[in-house]
Amino acid sequence: MKCLLFYLLCIPTFLFAQKKEISWDLEKLFKAPKWEKADEAQVEGMQSIYYEGISYKGKPTKVYAYYSYPKTPKPEGGYPAVVLVHGGGGTGYPTWVKKWNEEGFVAISMDLEGHIPSNKKHDERDTFKGSGPQRNGVFHDYDLPLQDQWYYQAIAQVILGHSLLRSFEDVNPNKTGITGISWGGMLTSSISGIDDRFQFAIPIYGCGFLKGTDGHMGKALASDNVAYLENAMTYLEASVYLPQAQMPLLFVNGTNDAHFPLPATVQSKKAVKGDAFLYLENGLNHSHYFGWNVKESYAFADQIINGVPHFAKLTTPKVKKGKVIVSILNNINIKEIQVLYTTDSKSEWVEKEWKTEKVEKWKGKKIHSILPENTHAAYFQVMTEEGVTTSSEMIVIQNENIGQL
């Protein structure tokens, strides 16, 4: 039987053929910025602050942020900490900070578009003197100098927020991580290859390798504007930076995300040279709320910071003698294994219907499943006894009679 397996998207690899020269002044960004308490939008149990950003169009800027500490006793060496990066239309979120506080982490959540956080609509939120730029489409401020473009500014603001967090009393500067949702996931993916002080990174929805995909981001990048594309793909898109990431990463996404199709998520994971994991949830909705409620995010942080094993290390699935096969490389207590697959080879990824089958038996650490002969794509889910799920890479399959031995 002849099988053709291809691992998603023929995207050019010249972007990371050599180490990318960083455009940010990391010597300055790695120093804790000056900050002051903020009187606006205060939340009980939360510290509201402004901290200094980088200059925008030649003028100084500042960033509004929330942070707070856990109520649990301080560990030896200080609390671990996490930087929270919001998505499009988002802001600083005290609720998100509190969720990480409950997991034992000091957390900081900043507004990356020069707003004072509120429940108002994105374009109705108040700004302040010294606020920086707001996002303009998908890298559509490319006609500005690079340092004045929103994505560049946002990366700098996040790195400065990290430097500030590391400087706080009772924070262990050697136990920090970053997670971001949607646009924040894109930023997190990029920053993972820029700020090597993080011990873990968790991009949720957002990722790199979006050019050529059929989601909203990919369609925006399907442009014949050479200047626009050169700017995005040379300096900003996360595919430029992910191959340089040193820390372990967990990529979280849904099977039918309208902005970030699965092929881009898997390609992003494959680009990371170190440890990288996937959690791909069937039908996961796209929002800050659903993103920060994925329990695997907190389990991953616990695994990296506290050394508690939660995730299965899985090989890339292969097709052999009509079976889709994956192997588990570490010792983990398995409760359940499922295979998810779609037979839809024509619809965009957001429209594909996924079916789930339980794998009833597995031999040792090798898992296999026989799928319908018209299967287009598939991946495995391995759930531990404690309920933490690891996804294998998704593979796209072109094969005659895959279901026949």
BAROZA-424780 format. One record per residue: residue in three letters; x, y, z of N, C-alpha, C in turn. Coordinates in steps of 0.2 Angstrom, whole numbers. Layout:
N
(atom "Ala" (X Y Z) (X Y Z) (X Y Z))
...
! end
This chain:
405
(atom "Met" (4 -6 0) (0 0 0) (4 6 0))
(atom "Lys" (3 11 -4) (7 17 -4) (3 23 -1))
(atom "Cys" (7 26 4) (4 31 8) (8 37 7))
(atom "Leu" (4 43 6) (7 49 6) (5 53 12))
(atom "Leu" (10 54 17) (9 58 23) (12 65 22))
(atom "Phe" (9 70 23) (13 76 23) (11 80 29))
(atom "Tyr" (15 84 32) (14 87 38) (13 94 37))
(atom "Leu" (7 95 34) (4 101 34) (7 107 31))
(atom "Leu" (4 110 26) (6 117 24) (13 117 21))
(atom "Cys" (14 118 15) (20 119 12) (22 127 12))
(atom "Ile" (24 128 18) (26 135 20) (33 136 19))
(atom "Pro" (36 141 16) (43 142 15) (47 142 22))
(atom "Thr" (52 139 22) (56 138 28) (62 143 28))
(atom "Phe" (63 147 23) (69 151 23) (68 156 28))
(atom "Leu" (63 157 31) (62 163 36) (66 161 42))
(atom "Phe" (67 155 44) (71 153 50) (77 149 48))
(atom "Ala" (80 150 42) (86 146 40) (92 148 44))
(atom "Gln" (92 154 46) (97 157 51) (94 161 57))
(atom "Lys" (98 161 62) (96 165 68) (94 172 66))
(atom "Lys" (88 174 68) (85 180 67) (88 186 71))
(atom "Glu" (91 191 68) (93 197 72) (88 200 75))
(atom "Ile" (88 201 82) (83 204 86) (83 211 85))
(atom "Ser" (77 214 83) (76 221 82) (75 226 88))
(atom "Trp" (74 222 94) (72 226 100) (79 227 104))
(atom "Asp" (79 232 108) (85 233 112) (84 230 119))
(atom "Leu" (86 223 119) (85 219 125) (89 221 131))
(atom "Glu" (94 225 130) (98 227 136) (94 232 140))
(atom "Lys" (90 236 136) (86 241 140) (79 237 142))
(atom "Leu" (76 233 138) (70 230 140) (71 225 145))
(atom "Phe" (77 222 146) (78 218 152) (79 221 159))
(atom "Lys" (79 228 159) (79 232 165) (72 233 167))
(atom "Ala" (71 233 174) (64 234 176) (62 242 175))
(atom "Pro" (56 243 172) (54 250 171) (52 253 177))
(atom "Lys" (52 260 177) (49 264 182) (42 263 182))
(atom "Trp" (39 263 188) (31 262 188) (28 267 194))
(atom "Glu" (22 267 194) (18 271 199) (11 268 200))
(atom "Lys" (8 269 205) (2 267 207) (-3 271 202))
(atom "Ala" (-9 267 200) (-14 271 196) (-20 271 200))
(atom "Asp" (-24 277 200) (-30 278 203) (-36 276 200))
(atom "Glu" (-35 275 193) (-41 273 189) (-42 266 189))
(atom "Ala" (-48 264 188) (-50 257 187) (-47 252 192))
(atom "Gln" (-47 254 198) (-45 250 204) (-49 244 205))
(atom "Val" (-46 238 207) (-50 232 209) (-48 230 215))
(atom "Glu" (-53 228 220) (-51 226 226) (-46 220 226))
(atom "Gly" (-41 220 230) (-36 214 230) (-31 214 225))
(atom "Met" (-31 219 220) (-27 220 215) (-23 226 215))
(atom "Gln" (-17 226 213) (-13 233 212) (-14 235 205))
(atom "Ser" (-16 242 204) (-16 245 198) (-10 250 197))
(atom "Ile" (-7 249 191) (-1 253 190) (0 255 183))
(atom "Tyr" (4 260 182) (7 262 176) (14 261 176))
(atom "Tyr" (17 258 171) (24 257 170) (26 260 163))
(atom "Glu" (33 262 163) (35 265 157) (36 260 152))
(atom "Gly" (34 263 146) (35 259 140) (41 262 136))
(atom "Ile" (41 260 129) (46 263 125) (43 269 121))
(atom "Ser" (47 273 118) (45 279 115) (41 277 109))
(atom "Tyr" (36 281 108) (31 280 102) (31 287 98))
(atom "Lys" (33 286 92) (34 293 88) (37 298 91))
(atom "Gly" (43 296 95) (47 300 98) (45 303 105))
(atom "Lys" (39 300 107) (37 303 114) (37 297 119))
(atom "Pro" (38 298 125) (37 293 130) (30 290 131))
(atom "Thr" (30 284 133) (24 281 134) (23 277 141))
(atom "Lys" (18 275 143) (17 271 149) (11 266 147))
(atom "Val" (11 261 152) (6 255 151) (2 254 157))
(atom "Tyr" (-4 253 157) (-8 252 162) (-8 244 164))
(atom "Ala" (-7 242 170) (-7 235 171) (-10 233 178))
(atom "Tyr" (-13 227 179) (-15 224 186) (-10 219 188))
(atom "Tyr" (-8 218 194) (-4 213 196) (-7 211 203))
(atom "Ser" (-6 205 206) (-7 203 213) (-3 197 214))
(atom "Tyr" (-3 195 221) (1 189 223) (-4 184 226))
(atom "Pro" (-2 178 226) (-6 172 229) (-7 173 236))
(atom "Lys" (-12 170 239) (-13 170 246) (-10 165 250))
(atom "Thr" (-7 160 246) (-3 154 248) (3 157 251))
(atom "Pro" (6 153 256) (13 154 259) (18 155 253))
(atom "Lys" (23 159 254) (28 160 249) (33 154 249))
(atom "Pro" (34 151 243) (38 146 243) (46 148 244))
(atom "Glu" (50 143 246) (57 145 246) (60 148 240))
(atom "Gly" (63 153 240) (65 156 234) (61 161 231))
(atom "Gly" (54 161 233) (50 166 230) (44 163 226))
(atom "Tyr" (39 167 225) (33 164 221) (35 164 213))
(atom "Pro" (33 159 210) (33 159 203) (29 164 200))
(atom "Ala" (30 166 194) (26 172 191) (24 171 184))
(atom "Val" (19 174 181) (17 173 174) (15 180 172))
(atom "Val" (16 181 165) (14 187 161) (8 185 157))
(atom "Leu" (3 189 157) (-4 187 154) (-5 192 148))
(atom "Val" (-5 190 142) (-6 194 136) (-12 193 133))
(atom "His" (-16 199 133) (-23 198 130) (-23 198 123))
(atom "Gly" (-29 196 120) (-30 196 113) (-34 202 110))
(atom "Gly" (-36 202 104) (-39 208 100) (-45 210 104))
(atom "Gly" (-46 216 105) (-52 219 109) (-51 218 116))
(atom "Gly" (-46 215 119) (-45 214 126) (-42 219 129))
(atom "Thr" (-40 218 136) (-37 223 140) (-34 220 146))
(atom "Gly" (-32 223 151) (-30 220 157) (-35 217 161))
(atom "Tyr" (-35 210 163) (-40 206 166) (-39 204 173))
(atom "Pro" (-42 207 178) (-41 205 185) (-43 198 186))
(atom "Thr" (-48 196 183) (-51 189 183) (-45 184 181))
(atom "Trp" (-42 185 176) (-36 181 174) (-31 181 179))
(atom "Val" (-29 187 181) (-24 187 186) (-26 183 192))
(atom "Lys" (-32 183 195) (-34 180 200) (-34 172 199))
(atom "Lys" (-35 170 193) (-35 163 192) (-28 160 192))
(atom "Trp" (-23 164 190) (-16 162 191) (-14 162 198))
(atom "Asn" (-16 167 202) (-15 168 209) (-17 162 213))
(atom "Glu" (-23 159 211) (-26 153 214) (-21 147 213))
(atom "Glu" (-17 147 207) (-13 142 206) (-6 143 209))
(atom "Gly" (-5 148 213) (1 149 216) (6 154 213))
(atom "Phe" (4 158 208) (8 162 204) (6 169 205))
(atom "Val" (11 173 206) (11 181 205) (9 182 197))
(atom "Ala" (4 186 196) (3 187 189) (2 195 187))
(atom "Ile" (4 196 181) (3 203 179) (-1 203 172))
(atom "Ser" (-6 207 171) (-10 208 165) (-10 215 163))
(atom "Met" (-8 217 157) (-7 224 155) (-12 225 149))
(atom "Asp" (-14 231 148) (-17 233 142) (-12 235 137))
(atom "Leu" (-12 232 131) (-7 233 126) (-9 238 121))
(atom "Glu" (-15 242 122) (-17 247 117) (-19 254 120))
(atom "Gly" (-15 255 125) (-16 262 128) (-22 263 131))
(atom "His" (-26 258 134) (-32 260 137) (-32 259 144))
(atom "Ile" (-37 262 148) (-38 260 155) (-43 254 154))
(atom "Pro" (-42 249 158) (-47 243 157) (-54 245 160))
(atom "Ser" (-59 242 156) (-66 243 158) (-70 238 154))
(atom "Asn" (-76 238 156) (-81 234 152) (-84 237 146))
(atom "Lys" (-82 243 144) (-84 246 138) (-81 243 132))
(atom "Lys" (-84 244 127) (-82 241 120) (-75 244 119))
(atom "His" (-71 240 115) (-64 241 114) (-63 248 112))
(atom "Asp" (-66 251 107) (-65 257 104) (-68 263 108))
(atom "Glu" (-71 261 114) (-74 266 118) (-71 267 125))
(atom "Arg" (-66 263 126) (-62 263 132) (-58 270 133))
(atom "Asp" (-57 272 139) (-53 278 139) (-46 277 138))
(atom "Thr" (-42 282 135) (-35 282 135) (-32 287 140))
(atom "Phe" (-26 288 140) (-23 292 145) (-17 296 142))
(atom "Lys" (-14 301 145) (-8 304 143) (-2 299 143))
(atom "Gly" (1 299 137) (7 294 137) (5 287 134))
(atom "Ser" (-2 286 132) (-4 280 130) (0 278 123))
(atom "Gly" (1 272 121) (4 270 115) (-1 269 110))
(atom "Pro" (1 265 104) (-3 264 99) (-8 259 100))
(atom "Gln" (-13 259 96) (-18 254 95) (-17 250 89))
(atom "Arg" (-19 243 90) (-18 239 84) (-22 241 78))
(atom "Asn" (-19 240 72) (-22 242 66) (-22 236 61))
(atom "Gly" (-28 233 61) (-29 227 57) (-24 221 59))
(atom "Val" (-22 218 53) (-17 213 54) (-10 215 51))
(atom "Phe" (-6 219 55) (0 222 54) (-1 227 48))
(atom "His" (-7 230 48) (-8 235 43) (-5 242 44))
(atom "Asp" (-1 243 50) (2 249 51) (10 249 48))
(atom "Tyr" (11 245 43) (17 243 40) (21 249 37))
(atom "Asp" (17 254 36) (20 260 33) (23 265 38))
(atom "Leu" (22 263 44) (26 267 49) (33 264 50))
(atom "Pro" (37 268 53) (44 265 55) (42 259 60))
(atom "Leu" (47 254 59) (46 247 63) (44 249 71))
(atom "Gln" (48 253 74) (47 254 81) (41 258 83))
(atom "Asp" (37 260 78) (31 263 79) (25 259 78))
(atom "Gln" (26 253 75) (21 249 73) (18 245 80))
(atom "Trp" (12 244 80) (9 241 86) (12 235 88))
(atom "Tyr" (13 230 84) (15 223 86) (22 224 89))
(atom "Tyr" (26 228 86) (33 230 89) (32 233 96))
(atom "Gln" (28 238 97) (27 241 103) (24 236 108))
(atom "Ala" (20 232 106) (16 227 111) (22 222 113))
(atom "Ile" (26 220 109) (31 215 111) (36 218 117))
(atom "Ala" (37 225 115) (42 228 120) (38 229 127))
(atom "Gln" (31 231 126) (28 232 133) (27 225 137))
(atom "Val" (26 220 133) (26 213 137) (33 212 140))
(atom "Ile" (38 213 136) (45 211 139) (46 216 145))
(atom "Leu" (44 222 145) (45 226 150) (41 224 156))
(atom "Gly" (35 222 155) (31 219 160) (34 213 164))
(atom "His" (37 209 160) (41 204 163) (47 206 167))
(atom "Ser" (50 211 164) (56 213 168) (54 216 175))
(atom "Leu" (48 220 175) (45 223 181) (43 217 186))
(atom "Leu" (40 212 183) (37 207 187) (43 203 191))
(atom "Arg" (49 202 187) (55 199 190) (58 203 195))
(atom "Ser" (57 210 195) (60 214 200) (56 214 207))
(atom "Phe" (50 212 207) (46 212 213) (48 208 218))
(atom "Glu" (47 211 224) (49 207 230) (45 201 231))
(atom "Asp" (48 196 233) (45 189 234) (44 185 228))
(atom "Val" (46 188 222) (45 184 215) (52 181 214))
(atom "Asn" (51 175 212) (57 171 210) (58 172 203))
(atom "Pro" (64 176 201) (65 178 194) (67 173 189))
(atom "Asn" (68 167 192) (70 161 188) (64 156 187))
(atom "Lys" (58 158 189) (53 154 188) (47 158 185))
(atom "Thr" (48 160 179) (43 165 176) (40 161 170))
(atom "Gly" (34 163 168) (31 160 162) (27 166 158))
(atom "Ile" (25 164 152) (20 169 149) (15 165 145))
(atom "Thr" (9 168 145) (3 165 141) (-1 170 138))
(atom "Gly" (-3 169 132) (-7 174 129) (-13 171 125))
(atom "Ile" (-18 175 124) (-24 172 120) (-25 176 114))
(atom "Ser" (-26 172 108) (-27 175 102) (-22 179 99))
(atom "Trp" (-23 186 98) (-17 190 97) (-12 189 102))
(atom "Gly" (-14 188 108) (-9 187 113) (-5 181 113))
(atom "Gly" (-8 176 109) (-5 170 108) (0 171 102))
(atom "Met" (-1 175 98) (4 177 92) (10 180 96))
(atom "Leu" (8 185 100) (13 189 103) (18 184 108))
(atom "Thr" (14 179 111) (18 175 115) (22 170 111))
(atom "Ser" (20 168 105) (24 164 101) (30 168 99))
(atom "Ser" (29 174 97) (35 178 95) (40 179 101))
(atom "Ile" (37 181 106) (41 183 112) (45 177 115))
(atom "Ser" (42 171 114) (46 165 116) (53 164 112))
(atom "Gly" (54 167 107) (60 167 103) (64 173 104))
(atom "Ile" (62 178 108) (65 184 109) (67 185 117))
(atom "Asp" (63 183 121) (65 184 129) (66 177 131))
(atom "Asp" (72 175 132) (74 169 134) (74 168 142))
(atom "Arg" (72 173 145) (71 172 153) (65 168 155))
(atom "Phe" (60 168 151) (55 164 153) (56 156 153))
(atom "Gln" (53 153 158) (54 146 159) (49 142 155))
(atom "Phe" (43 145 153) (38 141 149) (34 147 145))
(atom "Ala" (31 145 140) (26 149 136) (20 145 134))
(atom "Ile" (14 148 134) (8 145 132) (4 149 128))
(atom "Pro" (5 148 121) (1 152 116) (-6 148 116))
(atom "Ile" (-11 152 117) (-18 150 116) (-21 152 110))
(atom "Tyr" (-23 148 105) (-26 150 99) (-20 152 94))
(atom "Gly" (-18 158 96) (-13 162 92) (-6 158 91))
(atom "Cys" (-3 159 85) (3 155 84) (6 158 78))
(atom "Gly" (11 155 75) (14 157 69) (12 153 63))
(atom "Phe" (16 154 57) (15 150 51) (7 151 48))
(atom "Leu" (5 157 48) (-2 159 46) (-3 160 39))
(atom "Lys" (3 163 36) (2 164 29) (1 158 25))
(atom "Gly" (-4 158 21) (-6 152 17) (-12 148 20))
(atom "Thr" (-14 150 26) (-19 146 29) (-26 149 27))
(atom "Asp" (-31 146 29) (-38 148 27) (-42 152 32))
(atom "Gly" (-38 153 38) (-42 157 43) (-41 164 42))
(atom "His" (-44 168 46) (-45 176 45) (-38 179 45))
(atom "Met" (-33 176 49) (-26 179 49) (-23 177 42))
(atom "Gly" (-24 171 40) (-21 169 33) (-23 173 28))
(atom "Lys" (-30 174 28) (-33 178 22) (-30 185 22))
(atom "Ala" (-29 188 28) (-26 195 28) (-19 195 25))
(atom "Leu" (-16 189 26) (-9 189 24) (-9 187 16))
(atom "Ala" (-14 185 14) (-15 183 7) (-15 190 2))
(atom "Ser" (-10 193 3) (-10 200 0) (-4 200 -6))
(atom "Asp" (-5 204 -11) (0 205 -16) (4 212 -15))
(atom "Asn" (3 215 -9) (7 221 -7) (13 218 -4))
(atom "Val" (18 219 -8) (25 217 -7) (28 220 0))
(atom "Ala" (27 226 0) (30 230 6) (26 227 13))
(atom "Tyr" (20 226 12) (16 224 18) (19 217 20))
(atom "Leu" (19 212 15) (21 206 17) (28 205 19))
(atom "Glu" (33 209 16) (40 209 18) (41 211 25))
(atom "Asn" (37 216 27) (37 219 34) (35 214 39))
(atom "Ala" (29 211 37) (26 206 42) (30 200 43))
(atom "Met" (32 197 37) (36 190 37) (43 191 39))
(atom "Thr" (46 197 39) (53 198 41) (54 200 48))
(atom "Tyr" (49 204 51) (50 206 57) (45 204 63))
(atom "Leu" (39 202 61) (34 202 65) (31 194 66))
(atom "Glu" (29 191 61) (26 185 61) (29 180 65))
(atom "Ala" (26 176 69) (29 172 74) (33 166 71))
(atom "Ser" (32 165 65) (36 159 62) (44 161 62))
(atom "Val" (45 168 62) (52 170 62) (56 169 69))
(atom "Tyr" (52 168 74) (55 168 81) (54 161 84))
(atom "Leu" (49 157 82) (48 151 86) (54 146 86))
(atom "Pro" (57 146 80) (63 141 80) (69 143 85))
(atom "Gln" (68 149 88) (74 151 92) (71 150 100))
(atom "Ala" (65 148 101) (63 147 107) (67 142 111))
(atom "Gln" (69 144 117) (73 139 121) (68 136 127))
(atom "Met" (63 139 129) (59 136 134) (54 131 132))
(atom "Pro" (51 127 136) (46 122 134) (39 126 132))
(atom "Leu" (36 124 127) (30 127 125) (24 123 125))
(atom "Leu" (18 125 126) (12 122 126) (7 126 121))
(atom "Phe" (5 123 115) (1 126 111) (-6 124 112))
(atom "Val" (-11 128 113) (-18 127 114) (-22 129 109))
(atom "Asn" (-27 125 106) (-31 128 101) (-37 123 100))
(atom "Gly" (-42 125 96) (-48 121 95) (-48 119 88))
(atom "Thr" (-51 113 87) (-51 110 80) (-54 115 75))
(atom "Asn" (-58 119 76) (-62 123 71) (-61 131 72))
(atom "Asp" (-55 133 74) (-54 140 76) (-54 144 69))
(atom "Ala" (-58 149 69) (-59 153 63) (-53 157 61))
(atom "His" (-48 159 66) (-43 163 65) (-36 159 64))
(atom "Phe" (-35 154 68) (-29 150 68) (-30 143 67))
(atom "Pro" (-31 141 60) (-32 134 58) (-27 129 61))
(atom "Leu" (-29 123 62) (-24 118 65) (-18 117 62))
(atom "Pro" (-17 117 55) (-11 116 52) (-6 122 54))
(atom "Ala" (-8 128 55) (-3 133 58) (-1 131 65))
(atom "Thr" (-5 129 69) (-3 127 76) (2 121 76))
(atom "Val" (0 116 72) (5 111 72) (12 112 69))
(atom "Gln" (12 117 64) (18 119 61) (22 123 66))
(atom "Ser" (18 127 70) (22 131 75) (25 126 80))
(atom "Lys" (21 121 82) (24 116 87) (30 113 84))
(atom "Lys" (30 111 78) (36 107 75) (42 112 74))
(atom "Ala" (41 118 74) (46 123 72) (51 124 79))
(atom "Val" (48 122 84) (51 123 91) (56 117 91))
(atom "Lys" (63 119 93) (68 114 93) (68 110 100))
(atom "Gly" (65 114 105) (65 110 111) (59 107 113))
(atom "Asp" (57 106 119) (51 102 121) (45 107 119))
(atom "Ala" (40 104 115) (34 107 114) (28 102 114))
(atom "Phe" (22 104 116) (17 100 117) (10 103 114))
(atom "Leu" (5 99 113) (-1 102 110) (-7 100 115))
(atom "Tyr" (-12 104 115) (-18 102 117) (-23 105 112))
(atom "Leu" (-27 101 109) (-31 103 103) (-38 100 105))
(atom "Glu" (-42 105 107) (-49 103 109) (-54 103 104))
(atom "Asn" (-58 98 103) (-63 98 98) (-69 103 99))
(atom "Gly" (-69 108 95) (-74 113 96) (-73 118 101))
(atom "Leu" (-67 119 103) (-66 124 108) (-68 131 105))
(atom "Asn" (-72 135 109) (-74 142 107) (-68 146 108))
(atom "His" (-69 152 104) (-63 157 104) (-65 163 108))
(atom "Ser" (-62 164 114) (-63 170 118) (-58 170 124))
(atom "His" (-58 175 127) (-53 176 133) (-56 171 138))
(atom "Tyr" (-62 171 139) (-65 167 144) (-64 159 143))
(atom "Phe" (-65 157 137) (-64 150 136) (-56 148 136))
(atom "Gly" (-52 153 133) (-45 152 133) (-42 151 140))
(atom "Trp" (-44 156 145) (-41 155 151) (-44 150 156))
(atom "Asn" (-49 147 154) (-52 141 157) (-49 134 155))
(atom "Val" (-45 134 151) (-42 128 149) (-37 125 154))
(atom "Lys" (-39 120 158) (-35 118 163) (-28 116 162))
(atom "Glu" (-27 113 155) (-20 111 153) (-15 117 154))
(atom "Ser" (-17 123 153) (-12 128 154) (-9 128 161))
(atom "Tyr" (-13 127 166) (-11 128 173) (-7 121 175))
(atom "Ala" (-9 116 172) (-5 110 173) (2 110 170))
(atom "Phe" (2 113 164) (8 114 160) (13 118 165))
(atom "Ala" (11 124 167) (15 128 171) (17 124 178))
(atom "Asp" (13 120 180) (15 116 186) (20 111 184))
(atom "Gln" (20 108 178) (25 103 176) (31 106 176))
(atom "Ile" (32 112 172) (38 115 171) (41 118 178))
(atom "Ile" (37 122 181) (39 125 187) (41 121 193))
(atom "Asn" (36 116 194) (36 112 200) (39 105 199))
(atom "Gly" (40 103 192) (42 97 191) (37 91 191))
(atom "Val" (31 93 191) (25 87 192) (23 85 185))
(atom "Pro" (24 79 183) (23 77 176) (15 76 175))
(atom "His" (13 79 170) (6 79 168) (5 77 161))
(atom "Phe" (10 78 157) (9 78 149) (12 72 146))
(atom "Ala" (9 69 142) (12 63 138) (17 66 133))
(atom "Lys" (23 63 132) (27 65 126) (25 60 120))
(atom "Leu" (23 63 115) (20 58 110) (24 59 103))
(atom "Thr" (25 54 100) (29 54 93) (24 57 88))
(atom "Thr" (26 59 82) (22 61 77) (18 55 74))
(atom "Pro" (12 55 73) (8 49 71) (11 47 64))
(atom "Lys" (10 41 63) (12 38 56) (7 33 54))
(atom "Val" (7 32 47) (2 27 45) (6 21 42))
(atom "Lys" (4 15 45) (8 9 43) (3 3 43))
(atom "Lys" (3 0 37) (-2 -6 36) (-9 -4 38))
(atom "Gly" (-11 2 36) (-18 4 37) (-20 7 43))
(atom "Lys" (-15 7 48) (-16 10 54) (-13 16 55))
(atom "Val" (-16 21 59) (-12 27 62) (-9 25 68))
(atom "Ile" (-3 26 69) (1 24 75) (5 30 78))
(atom "Val" (5 30 85) (9 35 89) (11 31 95))
(atom "Ser" (17 34 97) (20 31 103) (21 36 108))
(atom "Ile" (21 33 115) (22 37 121) (29 37 123))
(atom "Leu" (32 42 124) (39 42 126) (41 42 133))
(atom "Asn" (36 44 137) (38 44 144) (33 40 148))
(atom "Asn" (34 40 155) (30 36 159) (24 40 162))
(atom "Ile" (18 39 160) (12 43 162) (6 38 164))
(atom "Asn" (2 40 169) (-3 36 170) (-9 37 166))
(atom "Ile" (-11 33 161) (-16 34 156) (-23 32 158))
(atom "Lys" (-27 36 158) (-34 34 159) (-38 32 153))
(atom "Glu" (-37 36 148) (-41 36 141) (-37 38 135))
(atom "Ile" (-38 35 130) (-35 37 123) (-41 38 118))
(atom "Gln" (-41 43 115) (-45 44 109) (-42 46 103))
(atom "Val" (-45 44 97) (-42 47 91) (-48 51 88))
(atom "Leu" (-46 57 85) (-51 62 82) (-49 62 75))
(atom "Tyr" (-54 62 71) (-53 62 63) (-58 66 60))
(atom "Thr" (-56 68 54) (-61 71 49) (-61 68 42))
(atom "Thr" (-66 67 39) (-66 64 32) (-67 70 27))
(atom "Asp" (-68 76 30) (-69 82 25) (-62 85 23))
(atom "Ser" (-61 84 16) (-55 86 13) (-56 93 9))
(atom "Lys" (-63 95 9) (-64 101 5) (-66 107 8))
(atom "Ser" (-69 107 14) (-71 113 18) (-65 116 21))
(atom "Glu" (-65 122 22) (-60 126 26) (-60 123 33))
(atom "Trp" (-54 123 37) (-54 120 43) (-59 122 48))
(atom "Val" (-61 128 48) (-66 130 53) (-73 127 52))
(atom "Glu" (-74 124 46) (-80 120 44) (-80 113 45))
(atom "Lys" (-74 110 46) (-74 103 46) (-77 100 52))
(atom "Glu" (-80 94 51) (-83 90 57) (-78 85 59))
(atom "Trp" (-77 85 66) (-73 80 68) (-76 74 72))
(atom "Lys" (-74 68 71) (-77 63 75) (-72 60 80))
(atom "Thr" (-75 57 85) (-71 54 90) (-72 47 91))
(atom "Glu" (-67 43 92) (-67 36 93) (-62 34 99))
(atom "Lys" (-65 30 104) (-61 28 109) (-56 23 107))
(atom "Val" (-50 23 109) (-45 18 108) (-46 13 113))
(atom "Glu" (-48 7 112) (-50 2 117) (-44 -2 120))
(atom "Lys" (-39 -3 116) (-33 -6 118) (-27 -3 115))
(atom "Trp" (-22 -3 119) (-15 -1 117) (-10 -6 120))
(atom "Lys" (-5 -7 116) (1 -12 118) (7 -8 120))
(atom "Gly" (8 -8 127) (13 -5 129) (13 3 128))
(atom "Lys" (17 6 125) (17 13 124) (16 14 117))
(atom "Lys" (13 9 113) (12 11 106) (4 10 105))
(atom "Ile" (2 16 102) (-6 16 101) (-7 16 94))
(atom "His" (-12 13 92) (-14 13 85) (-22 12 84))
(atom "Ser" (-24 15 78) (-31 15 77) (-32 14 69))
(atom "Ile" (-37 10 67) (-39 9 60) (-45 14 59))
(atom "Leu" (-44 19 54) (-49 24 53) (-52 23 46))
(atom "Pro" (-58 26 45) (-61 25 38) (-56 27 33))
(atom "Glu" (-58 24 27) (-53 24 21) (-53 31 18))
(atom "Asn" (-58 35 20) (-58 42 17) (-56 47 22))
(atom "Thr" (-53 45 27) (-50 50 33) (-45 55 29))
(atom "His" (-47 61 31) (-42 67 28) (-37 69 33))
(atom "Ala" (-39 69 40) (-34 71 45) (-36 68 52))
(atom "Ala" (-31 67 56) (-32 64 62) (-27 65 67))
(atom "Tyr" (-29 65 74) (-24 65 79) (-26 62 85))
(atom "Phe" (-22 60 90) (-24 56 96) (-24 61 102))
(atom "Gln" (-28 59 107) (-29 63 113) (-27 57 119))
(atom "Val" (-22 59 123) (-20 55 128) (-22 58 135))
(atom "Met" (-27 55 139) (-29 58 145) (-26 54 151))
(atom "Thr" (-23 58 156) (-20 55 162) (-26 53 167))
(atom "Glu" (-24 50 172) (-29 48 177) (-32 54 181))
(atom "Glu" (-28 60 181) (-30 66 184) (-34 70 179))
(atom "Gly" (-35 68 173) (-39 72 168) (-35 77 164))
(atom "Val" (-29 77 164) (-25 81 159) (-24 78 152))
(atom "Thr" (-25 82 147) (-25 79 140) (-19 81 136))
(atom "Thr" (-16 77 133) (-11 79 128) (-13 77 121))
(atom "Ser" (-12 81 116) (-14 79 109) (-7 78 106))
(atom "Ser" (-8 73 101) (-2 72 96) (-3 77 91))
(atom "Glu" (2 78 87) (2 82 81) (-4 79 77))
(atom "Met" (-7 83 73) (-12 81 68) (-8 80 62))
(atom "Ile" (-10 75 58) (-7 73 52) (-13 73 47))
(atom "Val" (-11 76 41) (-16 76 35) (-14 70 31))
(atom "Ile" (-19 66 29) (-18 59 26) (-21 59 19))
(atom "Gln" (-17 57 14) (-19 55 7) (-17 48 6))
(atom "Asn" (-22 44 6) (-21 37 6) (-27 33 3))
(atom "Glu" (-25 28 -1) (-30 24 -3) (-31 18 2))
(atom "Asn" (-38 17 3) (-40 11 8) (-36 11 14))
(atom "Ile" (-36 17 18) (-32 17 24) (-36 13 29))
(atom "Gly" (-42 11 29) (-45 7 33) (-45 0 32))
(atom "Gln" (-41 -2 27) (-40 -9 25) (-33 -12 26))
(atom "Leu" (-33 -17 29) (-26 -20 31) (-24 -25 25))
! end
